[in-house]
Amino acid sequence: MSNTQDLASLGPLLARIADALDRLAPPPARQAELSDAHVFIWHPELGLQPVERPNRVDIELLRGIERQREILQANTLRFAQGLPANNALLWGARGTGKSSLVKAVHAAVNQAADSTQGEKAFARLALVEIHREDIPTLPGLLQRLRHSPRRCILFCDDLSFDNEDASYKSLKAVLEGGVEGRPDSVVFYATSNRRHLMPRDMIDNERSTAINPSEAVEEKVSLSDRFGLWLGFHNCDQPTYFAMIEGYARRYGLDMPVEQLHAQANEWSVTRGARSGRVAWQFVQDLAGRLGKRLD
């Protein structure tokens, strides 16, 4: 009887110990699913992290890249509709709207999905951004996406490779050459300042030191061949730059005479030493701050 009483008196103590152990070693957090949001960031340690308020520009505000916009939007729309689509490499000068276009096209295609009905209806796409330094974990991410019914744009911004960096080989295999290959539900979009994703001196060095120069260069350059779409971006001329500024000013109600707006925008571009979409947006942020306007 005493033994039973002793065990009964230990019950509350054991329960408290169990609760304390649960707090010290909580159960693993639920992994986000592609159905939880429309935009995610991939962190190898944490998994997919939903982005509540994606940082993006309305597609109609992107000027000077109309042809690139038309091609990428058409490719993305076909992909969303379940039709064949290509991986895309957006390359060119800094600040010319490469990453902005990817995010804007994703939003525009999803808006189109909301307006379709019947036989032409298609579902919204997910956008998953993977950081350059996490490219070696790409096979694991694709394995996870492979089992999801939702179609997904996998996006890497500012992708490039330097000397002694062999992770490009895993990317090549994932894009086209692996046994499993790229899942039909995934398309890969990347932006880069380099057309072949590696510096010219790296390619030249491979050519000069290899036993078979042509094969060494081919090993490096063939990575960019995995992208069916190559879209080039270049610094804009002054009329296009002014058109960007005027578009932002109208959208956000930045009231200023056109001549004065052009003069200030031109001065801003001179101090930055370039005219581009990024420079235009930075000027608009400065102007909005001086006028006491928000850019919500």
PyMOL commands that set and color helices and strands:
alter all, ss='L'
color gray80, all
select helices_A, chain A and resi 2-24+59-61+66-80+98-115+118-120+132-146+167-177+200-209+213-225+238-252+258-272+277-291
alter helices_A, ss='H'
color red, helices_A
select strands_A, chain A and resi 39-43+47-50+88-92+126-130+152-156+186-192+229-233
alter strands_A, ss='S'
color yellow, strands_A
deselect
rebuild
show_as cartoon
